[in-house]
């Protein structure tokens, strides 16, 4: 599967996946939660730095 084929396929999926070195890997719920935590942490740090 090419990257273009993967991107087209991924748009039709209910669950998220990653495409790494030609291999499709399902993104687990834990990964999504980890991403939310990282985003929230980064936003908090940016807010603190901006208000200095």
C-alpha positions as CSV (number, residue, x, y, z in Angstrom):
1,X,0.0,0.0,0.0
2,X,1.4,3.4,-0.9
3,X,1.2,6.4,1.4
4,X,-1.5,7.9,-0.9
5,X,-3.6,4.7,-0.8
6,X,-3.2,4.6,3.0
7,X,-4.4,8.2,3.4
8,X,-7.4,7.5,1.2
9,X,-8.2,4.3,3.2
10,X,-7.7,6.0,6.6
11,X,-10.3,8.6,5.8
12,X,-13.0,5.8,5.6
13,X,-12.0,4.1,8.9
14,X,-13.9,4.5,12.2
15,X,-10.7,3.9,14.2
16,X,-7.4,5.8,13.7
17,X,-4.3,4.1,12.4
18,X,-0.7,5.0,11.8
19,X,1.3,4.1,8.7
20,X,4.9,3.3,9.6
21,X,7.4,1.9,7.1
22,X,4.6,0.4,5.1
23,X,2.9,-1.2,8.0
24,X,-0.6,-0.1,9.2
25,X,-0.9,0.0,13.0
26,X,-4.1,0.7,14.9
27,X,-3.9,3.6,17.3
28,X,-5.0,2.4,20.7
29,X,-7.2,4.4,23.0
30,X,-4.2,4.8,25.3
31,X,-2.3,6.5,22.6
32,X,-5.1,9.0,22.1
33,X,-5.3,9.7,25.8
34,X,-1.5,10.2,25.9
35,X,-1.8,12.6,23.0
36,X,-4.5,14.6,24.9
37,X,-2.3,14.7,28.0
38,X,0.7,15.9,26.0
39,X,-1.4,18.6,24.2
40,X,-2.9,19.8,27.5
41,X,0.6,19.9,29.1
42,X,2.1,21.9,26.2
43,X,-0.8,24.4,26.2
44,X,-0.4,24.9,30.0
45,X,3.4,25.5,29.7
46,X,2.8,27.9,26.7
47,X,0.2,29.8,28.7
48,X,2.5,30.1,31.7
49,X,5.4,31.3,29.6
50,X,3.3,33.8,27.7
51,X,2.0,35.4,31.0
52,X,5.5,35.2,32.5
